Every structure is written in C-alpha cells, then in structure tokens.
Amino acid sequence: MNYVSTRGAGAGEHHSFSDILLGGLARDGGLYLPAEYPRISQQELARWRGLSYADLAFEILSKFSDDIPAEDLRDLTRRTYTAATYCNVRHGEDASKITPLTTLGEENGAQLSLLELSNGPTLAFKDMAMQLLGNLFEYALAKAGQQLNILGATSGDTGSAAEYAMRGKKGVRVFMLSPHKKMSAFQTAQMFSLQDPNIFNLAVEGVFDDCQDIVKAVSNDHAYKAQQKIGTVNSINWARVVAQVVYYFAGYFAATKSNDERVSFTVPSGNFGNVCAGHIARMMGLPIEKLVVATNENDVLDEFFRTGIYRVRGSAETYHTTSPSMDISKASNFERFVYDLLGRDPSRVTQLFRDVEEKGGFDLAASGDFVRVQQFGFVSGRSSHDDRIATIRDVYARYQTMIDTHTADGVKVAREHLQPGVPMIVLETAQPVKFGETIREALDREAERPAAFEGLEALPQRFEVMPADAQRVKDFIAAHTGL
Ligand SMILES: *Cc1c(COP(=O)(O)O)cnc(C)c1O
C-alpha cells in the first residue's frame, strides 16, 4: 500500500503506512490517502460478518498497512479492542461487542438505531481510534528505537482521549495544555486524575486559543521541535481515520441480516474525520446508501453539502454551543473527500485550498463538480440548541434512552433523511454524563454515569498551572524529557 498527498508532492516516492504514522501533514501541506482504496469482495464481506470486533479491525487495517507483519497487527488489534477497555456500556449491553447497536424503533418505515462508540475510557468516540494509536505508536517507536513527545491543546474530548491512549506507553510522553478552570468539573477530573508519570497536564492561565497559540509557537520553532522530538495526535492522522472505518462495517453487520441489504449512517460532524471514515468504507464497497453529515450551528459542512460552497469561518463566527466538540470553523479532514470528489486531481485540490487560505473558501457549484456529491452518497443537515433539547426529550420519552447533545444533533438530522426499508444508524459519539448540564436542562434529571466514574471528581489531581507563555512551556517540556 502506497500513500499519496492530496496536493501531489513526492508523487514518485513510496510512503508506507509506518512512514506516515507518526507524521502529520504531507510536506506540501496536503493530507495522506492511499494511492487507491482496497475493494472488498463478496466472499470477504461474507466471512467478515462473523468476526469479533478485534479480528474485523485486523482484516480492515491489514488492507492499509501491509508493511506491519500480520502477527504483530493481530496482536495490536486484540490488545486494543477488549471488553475491559470498552466496558462503559449503559443499556445492559454486551461489552464484548465493543460497539453495540441499540435499536430505538421504526420511524417512517426505517429502523432507527444508535451505534454506541462511546463506551471507552473517556466516554467519547475518539477512544475508538486513539486507543489503537497508543498501541501503534508504542510498537512503531520501539521498532525504530525512538521516542515521541506529544504536545497538544484541548478544551475537552481530544486531550483526554489522547492521554488515556498514551498513559503508560513506552517511548511516549504527553504534554497537554488546557485553559485553567475553563473545562467542566467532569472533564477536568477525567484528565487531571491521571497519575501516570508520562502524562503532563499543563493548565494555562488563559483561554483555549492561548493554548493553541502556544502549540503553534512551539511547533514553529523547528530546531526545538526536532531536538525535543515533538509530535501531535490531531484528527488528520491517517491511522485515526482508518481505525474508524472498522465500526462502519461492524454497524452494517449488526443492522442487517445479509450482505444484499443497504444501510445509511448519520454522523455528528466537526472536523470531518468520523464521516471521512464512512466515505472510505463506502469506497471499499460496503453497501452504504447515504452518509448524512449532521452539524450544529457551526454549519460549514452543511452549507457545503447543500450548496457546493465551502466557506470557512472566523473566530467571531464560530459559536460556542452545547455540542462543543463540533464547534469548528473549518473541517481539517475535508480535503480528503474533495480530492476524491475531483477525481483525485492534486493540482485542483492545491488551487482550491489555496483559495481557502487567500479568499476564505471556494465554490464547486459554479464549476459543475458539485453534482457528483450525490454519487458519493452525501447529504446533510444542521441542528440548533433548541433542536438538541427537543430531541433529547423526545428520545428519552419515546424510547427511554438518554442521548448526549452531539448524538442528539445526529438523531435530529437523521430523521430528515429516513427512507422506508433502509436502516438508519446514528453514530453515538459521546455519553450524556459528559454534558450533564444540558441533560439537566432537557430532562430535569442527572445524566446516567457509568459505575467506574462514581466519585471521579473527588480523586486527587495532578497538574501544573502555567502562564500563557510559550517559553515557559518549552522550558517545562525540556526539563521533563531530559533531551
Ligand atoms: C470529535 C467529536 C465529534 C466530531 O467528530 P469529527 O471527526 O471531528 O467530525 C462529534 N462528537 C463528539 C462527541 C466528538 O468528540
């Protein structure tokens, strides 16, 4: 398997899965994608239906990472996808399924269900890929005799998923910046209660943007970055995307009886990483009817899929909503889809994303390319705070099922795209307890909390308060890496 950049640099070179695993963007600023998608045969699809989640993950990942020996990869997937790690099931489900499917009921002739992706250690879907990444990083670093110091900024979900994935991993340290006293008590406790010596929580006296600016400043100091072996785990990481392909297959098998059937997925979306994995599953031949992109008030993606106009937003136009993990102003994985949409033409992709930098966006309706969006199965919708509240109430009243705010955005939009006879699977991206305040507003009761999280806020916390000063952060890192 060879990987190419969406902007075409290094076209004659070979990039393996391991080559791109620890890196971020390609050197031309593009994103990596396989030179071609592996197609799944009917025989393979039939055989995969009976597999455990870990073995399904092995089959799918091995199509994309032929440079990792099969026995090593099987060991990695079996150690990652265990009932012990994905144990936070809520509805009396079977944790050994890893991503259980809960059917809500039939609406407009379509079976509506939730694919539970939030039973991992941080109760959000990012654990699905991040846990694998932790094991892959440890494996790759040991092989290369290297170490990696991950620097990130978080306002919640990504940072905690990264810390829980990397805790105790050999060769890896995590330095995670978060705005001091600005996260919820639950999120703060989740991150700061980690006592692992390779995890460092830096509480920055400022807001999230200050944290991000520090990460940028450190990353732009190339000499420091090289010397301190600084890396990231952001959502453009290819291994994260490909790990997410697995649950589209698992969801399909759970919702159907035979491989002749088609299903649709609705995906609460922000950076387009999750639904990009659905696109790849469909390109591999999984019988997906529609991929429904659900956004909140930050509707960059909904606007594109309705009109063909991609218009990124400034910070004044990026709203803080009650589904905060979807509050984005531009979708960092979107370029991967645009590359496929344009028939894999790197020069046009380069031009379009130059327009994003220079003019704030592009318009594919005018160029006639937009009509092809339908062939890729994409449709979209958006949701507001009032929609979330109404949907959380309705799903609780009708199906006795408590859903979180992001999943509520998904259910709201899914209902606008139901087709009789086509099962609709909404990806459940987080558990309600992470957004307890909005659950109280909607239901006037406390969010359900998995047993392992009782008393979380009372655990001892380990963190370092820092001024919003890049030099102080650099000094702290250097003092703790000894490099
Ligand atoms: C990250 C996140 C999303 C958005 O996923 P993308 O891959 O960025 O589109 C949705 N819901 C929750 C709970 C998340 O943490």
The ligand as a Gaussian input file, in Angstrom:
#p B3LYP/6-31G(d) Opt

LIG

0 1
 C      -14.798000      14.924000      17.945000
 C      -16.250000      14.753000      18.158000
 C      -17.183000      14.903000      17.104000
 C      -16.786000      15.345000      15.716000
 O      -16.034000      14.374000      15.026000
 P      -15.170000      14.758000      13.736000
 O      -14.383000      13.564000      13.409000
 O      -14.323000      15.925000      14.144000
 O      -16.137000      15.139000      12.646000
 C      -18.524000      14.663000      17.366000
 N      -18.936000      14.314000      18.610000
 C      -18.082000      14.164000      19.646000
 C      -18.617000      13.810000      20.981000
 C      -16.714000      14.373000      19.453000
 O      -15.864000      14.227000      20.492000

